[in-house]
């Protein structure tokens, strides 16, 4: 065994608590070790060769355990001085933030649901032939088609009503419903409306197609002029203005 290893083993037998103390510096440890090793050489004499060998084996095991427990320190990344917190300041003036109960979110009245067809109009190619004007529906009828088992049946996803411009009121939300999009095939946007009518396969007017989370409703004639706000899955309420106006048209 080398003299250096013998010194370390002797240190472990006598001053191992000092070597393991985390608050002792490396220079202090080295100085203390040198002093203790010199003292040990003077006064520590094994009773026999067997006793000396036993102590050496025991100290060797302790040294091996310490070497296994020793782990290199992780190199920490240097702090960026730009993100250092220099100070904290608390002001006593100014307006305080409102509490949750004081915050009121304004919801626009008569907000119609998002209509996917609106964003698709720019992709339609104009037909080379004149599109046919729809005929008037000869009877009122409603067809209900289930589309999903899960979902809220009264959740309106889309609601489009196709009529001629004489049946477009000033406030269509009151007459036909807040979620209804009224399209006049002979109004200012006649060409776009006719394109959309082809996509919805409109057989006649008045015609209405409504999508909820669970069903699709197709209405023709007077059934298409109802207001379904109170009961999206039931029969609509016919407004007096719509009834009188539809009766007066040829």
FIMAR-113096 format. One record per residue (C-alpha): residue number from 1; x, y, z; residue in three letters. Coordinates in steps of 0.2 Angstrom, whole numbers. Layout:
# FIMAR-113096
    nr      px      py      pz   rest
   NUM       X       Y       Z    Ala
...
This chain:
# FIMAR-113096
    nr      px      py      pz   rest
     1       0       0       0    Unk
     2       7      17      -4    Unk
     3      11      30      10    Unk
     4      -2      42       4    Unk
     5     -16      29       5    Unk
     6     -10      24      22    Unk
     7     -11      42      28    Unk
     8     -29      42      22    Unk
     9     -34      26      30    Unk
    10     -27      32      47    Unk
    11     -37      48      45    Unk
    12     -53      38      42    Unk
    13     -50      28      58    Unk
    14     -48      44      69    Unk
    15     -54      60      61    Unk
    16     -66      54      48    Unk
    17     -80      65      56    Unk
    18     -69      80      53    Unk
    19     -66      76      35    Unk
    20     -85      74      31    Unk
    21     -90      90      39    Unk
    22     -97     101      25    Unk
    23     -92     117      33    Unk
    24     -74     114      34    Unk
    25     -63     121      19    Unk
    26     -51     110       9    Unk
    27     -36     119      16    Unk
    28     -41     116      34    Unk
    29     -44      98      31    Unk
    30     -27      96      23    Unk
    31     -19     105      38    Unk
    32     -28      95      50    Unk
    33     -24      79      41    Unk
    34      -6      82      41    Unk
    35      -6      86      60    Unk
    36     -16      70      64    Unk
    37      -6      59      53    Unk
    38      10      65      61    Unk
    39       3      61      78    Unk
    40      -3      44      73    Unk
    41      14      39      67    Unk
    42      21      43      84    Unk
    43       8      35      96    Unk
    44      -3      23      86    Unk
    45       6       6      86    Unk
    46      -4     -10      82    Unk
    47      -3     -24      95    Unk
    48       0     -37      81    Unk
    49       2     -38      62    Unk
    50     -15     -46      62    Unk
    51     -23     -31      71    Unk
    52     -14     -19      59    Unk
    53     -21     -29      44    Unk
    54     -39     -29      51    Unk
    55     -38     -10      54    Unk
    56     -32      -8      36    Unk
    57     -46     -18      29    Unk
    58     -59      -9      39    Unk
    59     -52       8      34    Unk
    60     -51       2      16    Unk
    61     -69      -2      16    Unk
    62     -74      15      23    Unk
    63     -63      24      10    Unk
    64     -72      14      -4    Unk
    65     -89      19       3    Unk
    66     -84      37       3    Unk
    67     -78      36     -15    Unk
    68     -94      28     -20    Unk
    69    -104      42     -11    Unk
    70     -94      56     -19    Unk
    71    -103      64     -34    Unk
    72     -96      78     -45    Unk
    73    -106      94     -43    Unk
    74    -117      99     -57    Unk
    75    -111     114     -66    Unk
    76    -125     127     -65    Unk
    77    -128     139     -79    Unk
    78    -123     157     -76    Unk
    79    -137     169     -72    Unk
    80    -142     181     -85    Unk
    81    -140     199     -77    Unk
    82    -154     205     -88    Unk
    83    -167     195     -79    Unk
    84    -161     198     -61    Unk
    85    -174     206     -50    Unk
    86    -166     222     -43    Unk
    87    -180     228     -32    Unk
    88    -199     227     -28    Unk
    89    -210     242     -27    Unk
    90    -227     243     -20    Unk
    91    -237     259     -24    Unk
    92    -251     266     -14    Unk
    93    -259     277     -27    Unk
    94    -269     274     -43    Unk
    95    -285     264     -47    Unk
    96    -286     246     -41    Unk
    97    -290     232     -52    Unk
    98    -309     227     -52    Unk
    99    -314     212     -43    Unk
   100    -322     197     -52    Unk
   101    -339     202     -47    Unk
   102    -337     220     -54    Unk
   103    -332     214     -72    Unk
   104    -346     214     -84    Unk
   105    -344     207    -102    Unk
   106    -355     215    -114    Unk
   107    -363     203    -127    Unk
   108    -368     210    -143    Unk
   109    -387     208    -146    Unk
   110    -394     196    -159    Unk
   111    -377     188    -162    Unk
   112    -379     175    -176    Unk
   113    -369     159    -175    Unk
   114    -354     157    -186    Unk
   115    -359     152    -203    Unk
   116    -346     141    -212    Unk
   117    -355     145    -229    Unk
   118    -350     163    -227    Unk
   119    -332     160    -228    Unk
   120    -334     148    -243    Unk
   121    -343     160    -255    Unk
   122    -327     167    -262    Unk
   123    -323     149    -268    Unk
   124    -338     147    -279    Unk
   125    -336     148    -298    Unk
   126    -349     159    -307    Unk
   127    -360     148    -318    Unk
   128    -359     152    -337    Unk
   129    -378     149    -337    Unk
   130    -392     160    -329    Unk
   131    -397     152    -313    Unk
   132    -416     147    -312    Unk
   133    -427     157    -300    Unk
   134    -435     146    -287    Unk
   135    -453     143    -287    Unk
   136    -465     146    -273    Unk
   137    -468     131    -261    Unk
   138    -486     124    -264    Unk
   139    -487     117    -246    Unk
   140    -480     118    -229    Unk
   141    -469     104    -223    Unk
   142    -456     100    -210    Unk
   143    -443      85    -212    Unk
   144    -432      81    -197    Unk
   145    -416      71    -199    Unk
   146    -406      64    -184    Unk
   147    -388      68    -186    Unk
   148    -380      64    -169    Unk
   149    -385      55    -153    Unk
   150    -374      66    -141    Unk
   151    -376      84    -139    Unk
   152    -389      97    -134    Unk
   153    -404      96    -145    Unk
   154    -408     115    -142    Unk
   155    -390     121    -147    Unk
   156    -392     130    -164    Unk
   157    -377     128    -175    Unk
   158    -384     136    -191    Unk
   159    -401     143    -197    Unk
   160    -404     149    -215    Unk
   161    -420     155    -222    Unk
   162    -422     158    -241    Unk
   163    -436     170    -246    Unk
   164    -440     184    -258    Unk
   165    -436     201    -253    Unk
   166    -454     206    -248    Unk
   167    -452     194    -234    Unk
   168    -437     202    -227    Unk
   169    -442     212    -212    Unk
   170    -432     227    -204    Unk
   171    -429     217    -188    Unk
   172    -428     199    -194    Unk
   173    -423     193    -176    Unk
   174    -440     197    -169    Unk
   175    -450     189    -184    Unk
   176    -439     174    -188    Unk
   177    -427     172    -173    Unk
   178    -411     179    -166    Unk
   179    -400     165    -174    Unk
   180    -408     166    -191    Unk
   181    -399     171    -207    Unk
   182    -412     178    -219    Unk
   183    -406     177    -238    Unk
   184    -416     185    -251    Unk
   185    -413     177    -268    Unk
   186    -419     193    -277    Unk
   187    -410     206    -266    Unk
   188    -394     215    -267    Unk
   189    -384     199    -265    Unk
   190    -395     189    -277    Unk
   191    -380     180    -286    Unk
   192    -372     174    -270    Unk
   193    -389     168    -263    Unk
   194    -393     158    -278    Unk
   195    -376     150    -277    Unk
   196    -379     145    -259    Unk
   197    -397     139    -263    Unk
   198    -389     127    -276    Unk
   199    -378     121    -262    Unk
   200    -392     118    -250    Unk
   201    -403     110    -264    Unk
   202    -417     122    -261    Unk
   203    -433     116    -270    Unk
   204    -444     131    -267    Unk
   205    -446     146    -257    Unk
   206    -449     150    -243    Unk
   207    -437     137    -238    Unk
   208    -427     135    -222    Unk
   209    -413     123    -216    Unk
   210    -408     122    -198    Unk
   211    -394     113    -189    Unk
   212    -394     109    -171    Unk
   213    -381      98    -161    Unk
   214    -392      83    -164    Unk
   215    -404      86    -179    Unk
   216    -406      94    -196    Unk
   217    -423     102    -200    Unk
   218    -429     106    -217    Unk
   219    -444     117    -218    Unk
   220    -455     123    -233    Unk
   221    -469     135    -235    Unk
   222    -477     143    -220    Unk
   223    -467     131    -208    Unk
   224    -451     140    -214    Unk
   225    -457     157    -208    Unk
   226    -459     152    -189    Unk
   227    -448     158    -175    Unk
   228    -439     144    -166    Unk
   229    -430     153    -152    Unk
   230    -441     146    -138    Unk
   231    -441     128    -145    Unk
   232    -428     124    -158    Unk
   233    -434     106    -159    Unk
   234    -453     110    -160    Unk
   235    -465     119    -171    Unk
   236    -460     138    -174    Unk
   237    -471     152    -169    Unk
   238    -478     162    -184    Unk
   239    -476     180    -182    Unk
   240    -492     191    -188    Unk
   241    -481     201    -199    Unk
   242    -474     186    -208    Unk
   243    -492     178    -210    Unk
   244    -500     194    -217    Unk
   245    -485     198    -229    Unk
   246    -485     180    -236    Unk
   247    -504     180    -238    Unk
   248    -503     196    -248    Unk
   249    -490     190    -260    Unk
   250    -496     182    -277    Unk
